[in-house]
Amino acid sequence: MRVQICAVGRLRKGPERELYDDYLNRFDRTGRALALGPAQLIEVEDKKGGGMSAEADLLSRAVPDGALICTLDERGKVMSSPDFAALLAKWRDQGRQDLCFVIGGADGIDPGLRARADASLSFGKMVWPHMLVRVMLAEQLYRAASILAGGPYHRA
C-alpha cells in the first residue's frame, strides 16, 4: 500500500526536515516487507492567498485517484500507536492501493475536504504546528511498521 502525505507548505532544511526524512526512510525500510510504502511527500502551496478553500482544492488535486483519505485534524480520532498500526494493517489487508494523509495549513483543513475524508486522526487535544505534524506522522508510520514487524522500537 503506497502512502502519500499531502501537505500545505514547504518543509525547508532544518531539524524538522532531518527528523521527517529519517523517520520516513525508516518506515520505507521496515514497511517494505509488510507491503507498506513507499511513502511520498506531496507539498502544495497556495501562492494566491485563497485560504482554506484554495488549499483544499490544491490538496484534492494532489490526492491520487481512488486513495483512502485520512486527514490529520484536531477533531479527528485519538488512538494509541498499536491501534494506529492495526488500522494501517486493516487498510492494507482490505486491498487499498493508496493511502493519503492530508495535512492542512495554519488554518486547518477546509470543512468540505474534511467531509470527504474516509478517516480523520488527531495527535491529541492540543493543536500542533502543521510542519511538526509531518514529523509526528512520519514517526508514527515508522512505529506502526515496527509494531507490525514485531520489532523492538515500540515499548509499551
N, C-alpha and C positions, 0 to 999 in steps of 0.2 A: 504494500500500500504506500503509494507516494504521499509525501507530506509537503504541503506548501504553507508558508507563513506569509500572508498578505498583510502588509502593514503600511500605515501612513507615515511618511517622513523617511529620512535617510539616517542610518546609523553610521556615524563617522568613526574614524580611527580613534582609539582610546580604550580605556579599561572595559567599558561595556561591550565594545566590539570584540575585544580579545576574549572575554568570557563567553559571549554568544558563539563565536567561531569555535572555541574549544569544546563547549558542550554539544554543539551540533555535529562536530566531527566525531565525538564520542558516540553520539546517537547513531550516526551513519554506520560506524564500525560495528556497534553492538546490535543494531536493529537489522542489519543486512541478513543475518542468519535466521531472523524471525519474520522475514517478509515485511519489515517496517522500514520505510525510507526508500530512496534517499530523501533528504529534506532540502527544500529550496526556499530562499527568501525572495519575495517579490515586493519591492518597495514602490509606493506611489506617492506623488506629491501634487497637491492642488496649488499650482502656481498662480491661479487667478483669484484665489481667496474666496471661493464659493461656499466655504463652510462644510458642515457635516454632510449635506446632501451631495455636494460635489465630490467629497471624499468617498461617499458611498458609491457613487457612480464609478469612480476610478477603481475602487476595491472590487466592485461587482464584475467589472471587465477583466480584472486580474485573476478571478477565481476560475479554475478550469471547468469546462462543461461537465456536468454530472457529479462534481465533487460534493462530498458531505461538507457542509459549512458549520464550523464551530467558532462562535465569537468569544473573545475574551472581554468580559464586561463585568462591572461591579454588581450587576443584578443577576449574574449567572450562578450556576450551582457551585457550591464549595464542596470539594471532595478530598479525600486522602490520596496520597500518592499510589498506594496499592489499588484503590478504586479507579484512579485515572489509568493505570496500567491495564486493568481489566476492561475498561471502556475501549481503549485502543485495540486490545486483542479482539473484543467483540466486533468492532467495526471492521477490522481486518478479516475476521472469520466469516463475516457476512458477505465477503467478496467485494468490499469497497475498493476501488482502484485509486481514488484520490481523496485525501482529507485536507481541507483548507482551514487553517486557523486564521481568523480575521482580527487584527488589532487596529483600532481606530486611532485618531489623532488626539490632541489635547482635550477636545470637547467630547470625546467618546465616539460611539457608533450611531449613525442615523437610525431612528426607530424603524424605518422601512426595511433596512438591511437586517437589523436585529430580528425582525419578524420573519424574515425568510430563512433564518439560520435553523439548522437541524438540532443544534445544541448550543449551549452557552455556559462557559466556565468562568469562575471568579477565583482570584487568588486571595480571597478574604474580604472582609467588610471595608478595609482601608482602600483608598484609591491610590494606584501606583502610577508613576510616570510611564508613558507608553513605551519609551525606549527601554526601561528596566523590565517591563512585561516581556519583551522579546527574550531577554536573558533568562528570566524566570521560566518561561515556556521551554526554551532550549534545554535548561537543566532538568525540567520535569519530563521532557521527552526522553532524555538520556536515562533518567532514573527509572522511568517506566520500562524502557528496553532492558535495563539491568535487572529489574524485578522479574520480568517475563523470562529472562535468560537464567535466572537463579544466581545472579552474581552477588558479590558481597557489598556493593556500593550502598544499597539501602539497608539501613539497620533500624528496624522497628522494634 
